[in-house]
Each structure stands twice: as C-alpha cells, then as structure tokens.
Amino acid sequence: MNGVENLPAWVALPVSFLLILGGCIIFIGALGLLRLPNFYQRIHGPAIAITLGAGCLLIASMLYFSVLQSRIVIHELAISIFILMTAPVVSMLLMRAAVYRDLRAGKHDTGAESGDVYRLPAEK
C-alpha cells in the first residue's frame, strides 16, 4: 500500500474512529431491519443507517485521501449530497406505498401487529 505507512496519527485515529462508528451504525440499522416487527418500524433502520453510517464512511474516505494525496478530495461530497437528498424521499415513497396498500386492503390501522400478511382485496 503506497503511502499508508507514512500516514500521520492525527489522521489515522479520526479515520479509524469514523470507519468503526459508520460500520456500527450500519450494523445497527441492519439489525433493525431484521428484528423490528412491522414494515413501518423496519423502514427507520435503513433510513438512518444510510444517512449517518454512510456519512461517517464518506467523511473518513475524504479525510484519508485528502491527506494521502496532499490535496483536497471532494468527490465524496457529491455522493453525500446525493444520499442526503434521495434517502428521505425514497423512505417517504415506500411508506406512502405501504399506507396505500393497507388502505386498499381495508386495513385502517396501519400500526399492524407482527406477522400480519397484507393482501389486496383481489387476492383474498
């Protein structure tokens, strides 16, 4: 690895911290996706993991490559802006689609219990 041996400690420590923090946030988001009981609760795990976890990883990458290449690297800013603009919109669209599906199925209580199966009226 070219230049990694010469990386100063003042860069290595924050980069390591941000990578570990980002990995933990993404892992917690994945656990939320697996463990929470219904769709409306499950959607929050990935939405938070995308914004916070990916943000930590991108900041770590930006810091690391800026020091390694001795110039400011801002490619990650474009990725961060794209993620911050699209992740909430995608989450809202998924939630609205689920509410619409539940209302079409005649289920007016969208806080459904774990294990409920949603079917459109034509499928019953």
NUMITOR-691357 format. One record per residue (C-alpha): residue in one letter; y, x, z. Coordinates in nm, 3 decimals. Each point is the difference from the previous one (the first is absolute). Layout:
BEGIN
+--------+---------+---------+---------+
: residu :       v :       u :       w :
+--------+---------+---------+---------+
:      A :       Y :       X :       Z :
...
+--------+---------+---------+---------+
***
This chain:
BEGIN
+--------+---------+---------+---------+
: residu :       v :       u :       w :
+--------+---------+---------+---------+
:      M :   0.000 :   0.000 :   0.000 :
:      N :   0.317 :   0.161 :  -0.118 :
:      G :   0.272 :   0.017 :   0.266 :
:      V :  -0.178 :  -0.198 :   0.272 :
:      E :  -0.053 :   0.312 :   0.208 :
:      N :   0.378 :   0.062 :   0.001 :
:      L :   0.095 :  -0.353 :   0.110 :
:      P :   0.228 :   0.019 :   0.306 :
:      A :  -0.109 :  -0.170 :   0.321 :
:      W :   0.315 :  -0.215 :   0.005 :
:      V :  -0.129 :  -0.165 :  -0.321 :
:      A :  -0.372 :   0.004 :   0.076 :
:      L :   0.035 :  -0.191 :   0.328 :
:      P :   0.202 :  -0.298 :  -0.130 :
:      V :  -0.211 :  -0.020 :  -0.316 :
:      S :  -0.320 :   0.001 :   0.209 :
:      F :   0.143 :  -0.260 :   0.238 :
:      L :   0.109 :  -0.229 :  -0.284 :
:      L :  -0.336 :   0.030 :  -0.175 :
:      I :  -0.192 :  -0.083 :   0.318 :
:      L :   0.238 :  -0.285 :   0.087 :
:      G :  -0.018 :  -0.144 :  -0.352 :
:      G :  -0.379 :   0.025 :  -0.002 :
:      C :  -0.025 :  -0.177 :   0.337 :
:      I :   0.233 :  -0.280 :  -0.111 :
:      I :  -0.198 :  -0.054 :  -0.319 :
:      F :  -0.326 :   0.004 :   0.197 :
:      I :   0.133 :  -0.260 :   0.245 :
:      G :   0.113 :  -0.215 :  -0.294 :
:      A :  -0.349 :   0.022 :  -0.151 :
:      L :  -0.155 :  -0.100 :   0.334 :
:      G :   0.234 :  -0.298 :   0.013 :
:      L :  -0.111 :  -0.100 :  -0.346 :
:      L :  -0.363 :   0.010 :   0.111 :
:      R :   0.025 :  -0.144 :   0.350 :
:      L :   0.263 :  -0.274 :   0.002 :
:      P :  -0.143 :  -0.353 :  -0.025 :
:      N :   0.190 :  -0.168 :  -0.284 :
:      F :   0.193 :   0.083 :  -0.313 :
:      Y :   0.344 :  -0.064 :   0.147 :
:      Q :  -0.061 :   0.254 :   0.275 :
:      R :  -0.183 :   0.245 :  -0.227 :
:      I :   0.290 :   0.032 :  -0.244 :
:      H :   0.221 :   0.172 :   0.259 :
:      G :  -0.223 :   0.307 :   0.044 :
:      P :   0.019 :   0.125 :  -0.358 :
:      A :   0.367 :  -0.097 :  -0.036 :
:      I :   0.100 :   0.214 :   0.296 :
:      A :  -0.238 :   0.281 :  -0.094 :
:      I :   0.144 :   0.016 :  -0.350 :
:      T :   0.358 :   0.036 :   0.116 :
:      L :  -0.033 :   0.213 :   0.313 :
:      G :  -0.312 :   0.203 :  -0.075 :
:      A :   0.089 :   0.079 :  -0.358 :
:      G :   0.356 :   0.078 :   0.109 :
:      C :  -0.124 :   0.263 :   0.246 :
:      L :  -0.226 :   0.156 :  -0.263 :
:      L :   0.278 :   0.008 :  -0.259 :
:      I :   0.251 :   0.157 :   0.239 :
:      A :  -0.257 :   0.265 :   0.093 :
:      S :  -0.062 :   0.072 :  -0.367 :
:      M :   0.371 :   0.020 :  -0.075 :
:      L :   0.062 :   0.241 :   0.288 :
:      Y :  -0.301 :   0.218 :  -0.081 :
:      F :   0.071 :   0.042 :  -0.371 :
:      S :   0.374 :   0.043 :   0.054 :
:      V :  -0.061 :   0.300 :   0.224 :
:      L :  -0.287 :   0.135 :  -0.210 :
:      Q :   0.199 :  -0.010 :  -0.325 :
:      S :   0.336 :   0.098 :   0.159 :
:      R :   0.174 :  -0.300 :  -0.157 :
:      I :   0.044 :  -0.364 :   0.087 :
:      V :  -0.292 :  -0.210 :  -0.125 :
:      I :   0.094 :  -0.367 :  -0.024 :
:      H :  -0.280 :  -0.149 :  -0.211 :
:      E :  -0.133 :  -0.162 :   0.314 :
:      L :   0.325 :  -0.191 :   0.045 :
:      A :  -0.066 :  -0.193 :  -0.320 :
:      I :  -0.350 :  -0.085 :   0.124 :
:      S :   0.138 :  -0.103 :   0.342 :
:      I :   0.264 :  -0.226 :  -0.153 :
:      F :  -0.259 :  -0.162 :  -0.224 :
:      I :  -0.238 :  -0.062 :   0.293 :
:      L :   0.274 :  -0.132 :   0.228 :
:      M :   0.116 :  -0.241 :  -0.271 :
:      T :  -0.340 :  -0.127 :  -0.111 :
:      A :  -0.215 :  -0.014 :   0.316 :
:      P :   0.189 :  -0.287 :   0.173 :
:      V :   0.022 :  -0.196 :  -0.325 :
:      V :  -0.373 :   0.031 :  -0.064 :
:      S :  -0.079 :  -0.104 :   0.359 :
:      M :   0.225 :  -0.305 :  -0.027 :
:      L :  -0.156 :  -0.102 :  -0.332 :
:      L :  -0.350 :   0.030 :   0.147 :
:      M :   0.097 :  -0.207 :   0.303 :
:      R :   0.164 :  -0.269 :  -0.213 :
:      A :  -0.308 :  -0.017 :  -0.221 :
:      A :  -0.219 :  -0.043 :   0.309 :
:      V :   0.225 :  -0.276 :   0.138 :
:      Y :  -0.007 :  -0.175 :  -0.337 :
:      R :  -0.380 :   0.030 :  -0.011 :
:      D :  -0.030 :  -0.143 :   0.351 :
:      L :   0.232 :  -0.290 :  -0.076 :
:      R :  -0.193 :  -0.081 :  -0.319 :
:      A :  -0.318 :  -0.002 :   0.205 :
:      G :   0.156 :  -0.255 :   0.237 :
:      K :   0.021 :   0.245 :   0.285 :
:      H :   0.342 :  -0.047 :   0.157 :
:      D :  -0.067 :   0.235 :   0.292 :
:      T :   0.039 :   0.342 :  -0.162 :
:      G :  -0.095 :   0.179 :   0.321 :
:      A :  -0.369 :  -0.049 :  -0.074 :
:      E :  -0.281 :   0.111 :   0.224 :
:      S :  -0.212 :   0.303 :  -0.075 :
:      G :  -0.276 :  -0.058 :  -0.251 :
:      D :   0.158 :  -0.303 :  -0.168 :
:      V :  -0.085 :  -0.026 :  -0.366 :
:      Y :   0.278 :  -0.116 :  -0.228 :
:      R :  -0.090 :  -0.197 :  -0.308 :
:      L :   0.210 :  -0.192 :  -0.243 :
:      P :  -0.072 :  -0.377 :  -0.012 :
:      A :  -0.178 :   0.038 :  -0.337 :
:      E :  -0.256 :   0.235 :   0.158 :
:      K :  -0.110 :  -0.239 :   0.279 :
+--------+---------+---------+---------+
***
